[in-house]
Amino acid sequence: MIRPFHLSFVVPNKELARSFYIDVIGCSLGRDNEAWFDILFFGHQLTIHQATEKSPAFQINHFGPILDKSEWLNIVRKCQSENIEVILPPTVKNKDKEDESGKFIIKDPSGNVLEFKYYANFNKTVG
Protein backbone atom coordinates (compact mmCIF):
# COMPACT_ATOMS: atom_id res chain seq x y z
CA MET A 1 0.00 0.00 0.00
CA ILE A 2 1.39 3.39 -0.98
CA ARG A 3 0.97 6.04 1.70
CA PRO A 4 0.14 9.64 0.79
CA PHE A 5 3.13 11.97 0.61
CA HIS A 6 3.29 15.64 1.57
CA LEU A 7 5.41 18.25 -0.22
CA SER A 8 5.40 21.92 0.76
CA PHE A 9 6.97 24.64 -1.38
CA VAL A 10 6.93 28.35 -2.18
CA VAL A 11 5.79 29.88 -5.47
CA PRO A 12 6.07 33.46 -6.71
CA ASN A 13 2.40 33.59 -7.80
CA LYS A 14 -0.05 31.53 -5.77
CA GLU A 15 -3.02 32.14 -8.10
CA LEU A 16 -1.08 31.10 -11.18
CA ALA A 17 -0.01 27.91 -9.39
CA ARG A 18 -3.59 27.24 -8.27
CA SER A 19 -4.85 27.60 -11.84
CA PHE A 20 -2.12 25.31 -13.19
CA TYR A 21 -2.72 22.48 -10.72
CA ILE A 22 -6.53 22.65 -10.83
CA ASP A 23 -7.39 23.83 -14.36
CA VAL A 24 -4.52 22.32 -16.35
CA ILE A 25 -3.47 19.21 -14.41
CA GLY A 26 -6.98 18.48 -13.06
CA CYS A 27 -6.20 18.21 -9.35
CA SER A 28 -8.63 19.06 -6.54
CA LEU A 29 -8.31 21.96 -4.13
CA GLY A 30 -8.03 21.04 -0.45
CA ARG A 31 -7.64 23.46 2.44
CA ASP A 32 -7.16 27.08 1.40
CA ASN A 33 -6.26 30.36 3.07
CA GLU A 34 -4.55 33.65 2.18
CA ALA A 35 -0.99 32.37 2.58
CA TRP A 36 -1.20 28.81 1.21
CA PHE A 37 -3.46 26.10 -0.19
CA ASP A 38 -3.45 22.32 -0.50
CA ILE A 39 -3.72 20.44 -3.77
CA LEU A 40 -4.74 16.77 -3.79
CA PHE A 41 -2.09 15.58 -6.22
CA PHE A 42 -3.01 12.06 -7.37
CA GLY A 43 -3.46 10.81 -3.82
CA HIS A 44 -0.72 13.01 -2.37
CA GLN A 45 -0.76 16.45 -0.75
CA LEU A 46 0.97 19.54 -2.10
CA THR A 47 0.95 22.61 0.12
CA ILE A 48 1.73 25.65 -2.00
CA HIS A 49 2.76 28.86 -0.25
CA GLN A 50 2.81 32.40 -1.60
CA ALA A 51 6.38 33.74 -1.44
CA THR A 52 6.81 36.82 0.74
CA GLU A 53 9.78 38.58 2.28
CA LYS A 54 8.65 37.23 5.67
CA SER A 55 8.37 33.61 4.54
CA PRO A 56 11.58 32.66 2.75
CA ALA A 57 11.63 29.31 0.99
CA PHE A 58 14.21 27.76 3.30
CA GLN A 59 11.68 27.97 6.16
CA ILE A 60 8.78 26.47 4.21
CA ASN A 61 10.22 23.94 1.76
CA HIS A 62 9.89 20.50 3.30
CA PHE A 63 8.52 17.04 2.61
CA GLY A 64 7.39 13.91 4.38
CA PRO A 65 4.93 11.07 4.66
CA ILE A 66 1.34 11.12 5.81
CA LEU A 67 1.08 8.15 8.15
CA ASP A 68 -1.55 6.55 10.29
CA LYS A 69 -1.46 7.61 13.93
CA SER A 70 0.26 4.46 15.26
CA GLU A 71 3.08 4.72 12.69
CA TRP A 72 3.43 8.42 13.49
CA LEU A 73 3.70 7.71 17.23
CA ASN A 74 6.31 5.00 16.60
CA ILE A 75 8.51 7.42 14.64
CA VAL A 76 8.05 10.09 17.33
CA ARG A 77 9.30 7.61 19.95
CA LYS A 78 12.21 6.48 17.75
CA CYS A 79 13.35 10.07 17.12
CA GLN A 80 13.09 10.85 20.83
CA SER A 81 15.11 7.76 21.78
CA GLU A 82 17.79 8.67 19.21
CA ASN A 83 17.92 12.30 20.43
CA ILE A 84 17.13 13.65 16.94
CA GLU A 85 17.02 17.46 16.86
CA VAL A 86 13.40 18.56 16.73
CA ILE A 87 12.33 21.73 14.92
CA LEU A 88 8.65 21.38 15.83
CA PRO A 89 7.78 18.96 18.62
CA PRO A 90 4.92 16.49 18.14
CA THR A 91 1.71 18.46 18.06
CA VAL A 92 -1.85 17.12 17.89
CA LYS A 93 -4.78 19.30 16.85
CA ASN A 94 -8.47 18.57 17.47
CA LYS A 95 -7.76 15.46 19.54
CA ASP A 96 -10.49 12.78 19.40
CA LYS A 97 -12.40 14.66 16.68
CA GLU A 98 -13.02 13.66 13.08
CA ASP A 99 -10.44 16.22 11.88
CA GLU A 100 -7.73 15.20 14.38
CA SER A 101 -4.22 15.61 12.99
CA GLY A 102 -0.66 15.51 14.20
CA LYS A 103 2.70 16.65 12.96
CA PHE A 104 6.32 17.07 13.96
CA ILE A 105 9.31 18.43 12.09
CA ILE A 106 12.95 17.34 12.19
CA LYS A 107 16.03 17.71 9.99
CA ASP A 108 17.93 14.84 8.45
CA PRO A 109 21.74 14.74 8.80
CA SER A 110 22.08 16.82 5.59
CA GLY A 111 19.75 19.56 6.82
CA ASN A 112 16.68 18.59 4.78
CA VAL A 113 13.49 19.44 6.64
CA LEU A 114 11.12 16.49 7.15
CA GLU A 115 7.54 16.84 8.34
CA PHE A 116 5.75 13.73 9.57
CA LYS A 117 1.97 14.03 9.58
CA TYR A 118 -1.13 12.02 10.31
CA TYR A 119 -4.81 12.77 9.79
CA ALA A 120 -7.60 10.83 11.47
CA ASN A 121 -9.38 11.10 8.11
CA PHE A 122 -6.99 12.25 5.34
CA ASN A 123 -9.55 12.60 2.54
CA LYS A 124 -12.13 14.41 4.66
CA THR A 125 -9.62 16.74 6.34
CA VAL A 126 -7.60 17.91 3.32
CA GLY A 127 -10.12 17.26 0.56
N, C-alpha and C positions, 0 to 999 in steps of 0.2 A: 504494500500500500504506500503510495506516495503522499507525503504530508504537504500541506500548503507551506509556501515559503513567503517571507516578507522581505521586501527591498524598499528602502526609503532613500530618496534623493531630491536634490534641489534643481529647479528649472528657472530660466530667466523669465518665462511667461507662462504662468499657471493656466490661463484660459486657452492658450494655444495648445498646451499639453493635454488639457482636458478634451478639447475637440479632437485631437489626434487619436487618443486612446479610445474615446467613445464613438465618434463619428466615422473614423477611418478604420480602425482596427476592430471595432465592434464590441469592446469591453463594456462592463456595467460599472456605474458609479456606486461607490459605497458611502462611507461617512464623508462629510464635506463641511468645511468651515472657511473662514477668510484666509487662513495661512496655509492650509493644506487640504488634500482630499485623497481618498482611497479609490483605487481602481481594482476591480476583481479581474485579474489577468489570467484567464484560463486556469482557474482554480487556485491561483496565488494572489497575494496582496501587494500592490504597489502603493506606497504613500508618497505623494508628490507634493513638494513644498515650494512655495514661491520664494525665490531668492530675495533677500534684503540685506542691508548692511549689518543688521543686528543678528542675522541668522546665517553665518557663513557655512559653506558646504561641509567643512571638516567637522562641524558639530552635529550635522543632521545625517550625512551619508552613513548608512549602516545596513546590515542585513541579518537575517536569521530565520530559524524555523518557527512555525506555529505548531505547537505540540498539544497533546492532551495534558490535563492538569497533573496526572501522576508522573508522566515523563518530565514535565517542567519541574516538579518538586524534586525529582531524582537529580536533575542537573544542578539545581540550586544547592542541594546538599553536597554534591561532588565538588562544585566550585568552592563552597565554604570549607570543606575538608582539605582542599588543596591550596587554600589561602590565595585564590585568584583575586586580583585587584578588581573591585567592583566600582563601576561608574554610577549606576543606579541600582540600589538594593532591590531585592524582590518586593514588588508592590502588587497588591490585589485590589481591584476596584469592584464595587457592587457585589460584595461577597454574598453567596447563597441566592443570587437573583439570576434571572434568565440571561442577562447581559454581563455576568461576571467575567472578568478578564484579569490576567496577571502578566507582568513583564519584569525583566531585569536586564541590565546592560553591563557587559564586560569588554575588555580588549584581549585579543589574542596576543601571542608573544611578538608579533610584527606590528602591533598597534592598530589592527583592523578592529572596528567597533562591531560587536555582535549583540543583537537584541533577541532574547528568547521570550516568546509570547505564548499564551494560551487564551482561548475563548471558551466559555462554557458552551456556546453555540456559535461557531465561526460564521456560518452563512447568515444567520439572523442578525448577528451583531454588526458585521462589516458590510453586509449586502443591502 
